[in-house]
């Protein structure tokens, strides 16, 4: 039986599900965050060019795109729980092995494998939680799940600050392998969603699921989601994977850039919590449009910030609104498809979004090498995010309180 409405935080079963899936989400975020700090250190140790930094972060996103598509498809066939466990094992093992990389090429290969697991874990975890709670709590539950992303980034920033300067980036990546042990606990701690259990005996073939996602009934939602995911992922990975390096380009030391990035990262948590409140009060479209609009404004402000105080303030706003929008997007996406094709639809949208995560870090690296100003680069992010907000405004439909079928 699913939890009764309003029992999300009072039901032990619901709390356990949210915490268990949330910790796996936290480890995912910690890994993604760690690589942004590692590349800043590698740039100095291995004398990497901006284009190489962009390539390394983009390879990670390429793996995430492949992983999101594959895991989404497999989770509709083999279950959310099984695929969640395997993706967790893949990315944590590859992260640990990355610490042994002796050269740039091998590190890129290992980061692709880690990205495959990372990209697969996220849409499957959000689908599992979305299917396991009642409509009244569903949006809030998924946004709270997403809030663990901020905890993971904060953990990555703390590890980077205390470990990398004194002990090197390799030890930081060894710490990133810890989630492989957590998978052993997760195997016993969570169950598949009641909705998936109900259709497990009669799974829909992949060709039919793919066709359904693009059928007349769902094509409007699919187009909207693909635009939304692309623009949000493009802006996030273009900005945040480069953030420590951008701070260095603005004249700060490596340690100081880590300090400022940590301060900005802390703003992610209230961004999630406010989004979790507003998403059930005003709806999914409201949260996405408002938070994306202010993300765009904050990006432009960050690019043109000329003083230390303005730079930190703009970065704090950017973290607050961008991550709040992420929470809204993860809550919204599973609600637009029925159970039989849900994970496939979510995985395909997330996979297309990861294409933005591949392009953006590479593009920023190229633009920096071409001596394009930071202001112009962040104006590009401003325009991109506005396009995503417009897609939700004109193509999106409100799903607050609707039954998932």
N, C-alpha and C positions, 0 to 999 in steps of 0.2 A: 504493500500500500504506500502511496505517496503521502508526504507530510501534509497535515491540514494547513490551510492558509493561516499565516501569522506565526507559524511554529519554527521559522527558519533558525532563529537564534536561541530558542528555548528547547527544541527537540534535540536530545543527545545524538540521535542518528544523523540529523541534518548538520549539526555542528561538526561531527566527526567527518562527514563527507566533505564539507567545505574546507576544514582544516587539512585533511589528507590531500585533496586535490590542490589546495592552495600552496602547500609546501612544495609539491612537485613544480608548480608554477613559479614559486620563489627561486628554486634551483635553476630553472630555465632562464629567468631574468638575470640571476647572478652570473651565469655563463655568458650571456649576451653583453652584460655590462662589463664583465671582466675583459673581454676582448677589446673594448674601446680603450681601456687603460693600458692593456698590454701593448697595443699597437703604438701608443704614445711613447712607451719605453723602448719598444723595438726600433722605432724610427731613429732613436739616438744610438742604440747598441749596434744595430745592423746597418746603419746609415741608409735607411729606406727612403725612397723618393715619395712625394705625395701620391703619385700614381700607383705605387706599390701598396701603400696603406689603403687606398681605395679598393684595389684589387683584392686584398686579403679580407676586408670587411664584406665586399660584394660576394666573394666565394662562400662566405658563411651564409649570406642571404640566398644564394643559389641553392645551397643544400636545404635551407628552410622551405623554399618554394617546392622542391621535389618532395620533401618530407610531408608538407601540408597536404598535397594532392594525394600522395600514396596512403597516408594514415587516414585521411577522410574516407577514401574509398574502402580501405580494409576494415575500418571501424564499423561500417554499415553491414559488413559481412561477418566479421569475427568478434565483434563486441567492443565497446568503448574501453572497458577495463584492460583487456589483453593488449590492445594496441598502445594504451597509455603506458603500461609497464615496459613494453619493448622500446618505445621511443625514449623513455627515461634512461634505460640502460645504455642505449646507443650513444646518446649525447654525452653522458657523464664519462663513459669509457673513452670515447674519442678525445674529450677534453683532457683527461689524465695523460693519455698518450701524446697529446700536443706538447706537453712539458718536455718531452724527450727529443723534439724536432731539432735537427742540427742545421737545417737550412730553410730558406723561404719556401721552396717548392713543396717539401714534405709538410710543412706547417699548413700550407694552403689545402692540401689533400685531406689532412686530419680535420681542418676546420669545416670542410665541405661535409664530412661524415657527421661531425658534431651538429652542424646546422640541420642536417636531415632529421636527426632525432629531435632537435629543438622545435623545428617547424611542424613536426607531426604531433608533438605533445600538446601544443596550445589549443588547436581547434577541437581535438578529441576531449580534452578536459572540460572546455566550456560547454560542449554538447552534453557531456555526462551530467554536469551540474544543472544545466538548463532543463534537462528531461526529468530530473529527480525532485523538483520542488513544484508547488502549486503556482498558478499564474500570479497570485497576489505578491508572492515573494521572488518570482523568477528573475526579474531584471535586477533587483537588489542583490540577489545571490551571486549572479555572474559578475557584477561590478565589484562586489567584495572579493570574489575569487581573483579578479584582475588586480585588486589592490596589493596582492602578494607580490606582484611584479615590482612595485616600488620597494618593498622590503628586500627583494633580491638585488635590486640596483644599489640600495643603500649598503647592503652587505658587500657587494663588489667594490663600491667606493671605499669602504673601510679597509677591506683587504688590500686594495691598491695603495691606499695611503700608508698603511702600517707595514705592509709586506714588500711591495715592489721596490721602493727606494733603498731598503737595507738588505733584502734577501733575493731580489730579482723576480722577474716575471714567471720563471719556471715553477717556483714554489706556489705562486698564485694559481696557476693552472692545475697543479696537483690538488690543491684544496677544492678546485672545481670538479674533481672526480668523486667527491663524497656522495653525491646523489645515487650512485650505483648501489650503495648499501641501503639507502632509503627504499629502493624498489622492493627489497625483501620484505619490509614492513608493509608497504602499500599493497602487496599481493594478498595479504590477509585482511587489510583494513577497509577496503572498499568493495562494493558490488556493482554489477552493471545496472543501468537505470531500469526502472519498471517498464517504461515504454519500449525499450529495446527488447527486453525479455518477452514482451507480448508479441513481437513480430519475428523473433529469432527462428521459429520453425518454418517460416515462409519468407526467406529473404528475397529482395527484389534484385534481379541480375543487374550488373553494372551498366550495360548498354541502355537498359530501361531507366535506370536512375539518372544517367547522364542526359538522356533525352527529356526526362521529366523536368530537370533543372532548367532546360531551355524551352520548355513547352509554353504555349500561349498563356497559361495560368501563372507561370512564375518568371517569365522572361523580363518583365519590368523590374521585379525585385532583384533578379540576377544581375542585370546591367547596372542598376543602382549600387549594388553591393560591390561589384568589381571596380567601379569607379571610386567608391568610398575607400575600399581596402587599398587600392593602388596609391591614392593620394595621401592617406594617413601613414602608410608604411614608408612611402617615398620620403615624406617630410621627417618622420621619426628617425629613420636610420641615417638619412642624410645629415640630420642635425646632431643627434645624440651620440652616434658612433664617432663623430668628428669633434664632439664638444671639448674633450681634454686637449686635442690637437689644435683646435681653433683658439683656445685660451692661450696656448703656447705661441701661436701666430700673432696674437694680440699683445705679446710681450711679457707674459707671465712665465715664471719658472715651472718646471714639471710638477714639483711638489705643490706649489701654489695653485696650479691649474686643477690638481686633484682636490684640494681643499674647496675651491669654488664650485667644482662639479658636485661634490658631496652636498654642499649647501643647497644647490639647485635641485638635487635629487630628492632631498627631504620634502620638497613641495609637492612631490607626486602623491603622497599619502592623503593630504587634505583634498587634492584634486579628485581622487577616487571616491573618498567618503562623501563629498558633496554631490558628486554625480550619482552615487548609490541612493542618496536621499531624493534628489530631484527626479530620477528616472521613474520612480513609482508615483511621484506626486504630479509631475507635468508631462511625462511620457518620454519615449525614446527619441523621437524626432527633435523635441525641444532641447534635450541634453546635447545631442550630436551637433545640431546647428549652432547653438550658442557657444559650446565649448570649442568647436572648430573655428568659428569666427574669431574668438579671442586668441586661439592658437596662432592664427594667421597674423593678427595684430602684434602679438608678442614676438613672433619671428622677425617681423620688420623692425620692431623696436630693438631687438637684440643685435641685429645687423648694423644698426646705426648708432648703438650705444657708444658714447665717447669717454665716459668716466667709469671708474671701478664700481661705484654704487649703482649706476644705471645698468651696467652689464649684469650685475648680480640680480637686481630687481627684475630685469627683462627675462633672465634665465629662470628665475623662480616662477614667473607667470607662465613662461613657456612650458615648464614641467607640469605645473598645476593644470592648465587647460588641455595640453596635449594628452596627458595620461588619463584625465577624466573622459576625454573623447574616446580613447582606446577602450575604457571600461564600457561605455555606452555602445560601442561598435560590437564588442564581443557579446553583450547581452542581446542586442538587436538581431544579429545575424542568424542564430539558430531558430528564431521565432518566425522566420519567413518561409520555412519549409516544413512539410510533414515528417513524421518519424522515419518512415521508410527511406527517405532520400536526404534526411537532415545532415548527417555527417558528411555525405558526399558534397552537398551544396556548400556547407561551411568550409570544407577542405579546399574546394575549388576556388572559392572567393579568396580565402587566405593565401592559397598558392599564387593566384594572380597578383595579389597584393605584394607578395614577396618579390615579384619582378621589380616593383618599385624600390624594394630594399636592395636589390642587386644593382640597379642603375644609379641610385642616388649617391652612395659612397664613391663609386667610380667617377661619376660626373663631378662631384666636389673635388676629388683628387686632380682631375684634369683641369678644372677651372682654376684651382690654386696654382698648378704648374704653369698655367697661362697668365698668371698674375691678375686674374679677375678679382675685383674687390670683394671683401666679405659682405659689404652692403648689398652688392648685386646678387650674390649667392643667396642671401637670406630673403631678398625680394622674390626670388624664384620660388622659395618655399611658401611665401605669402600667397602667391598666385595659385600654387598647387592646392593648398589647403582650402582656399575659397571655392575652387572647383568641386572639391569633395562635399563641402557644405551645401552648395547649390544642387548637387545630385540628390542629396537627402531631401532637400526642400521640395524639389519638383517631381522626383520619381518615387520617393519613399512613402510608405503607408504606416500608420500608427498601429503598433501591436500590443500596447499596454493592456494587460488583463485578458488577452485573447487565449483561448485554448490552443495548445500546440498542434492539434490536428486540424 
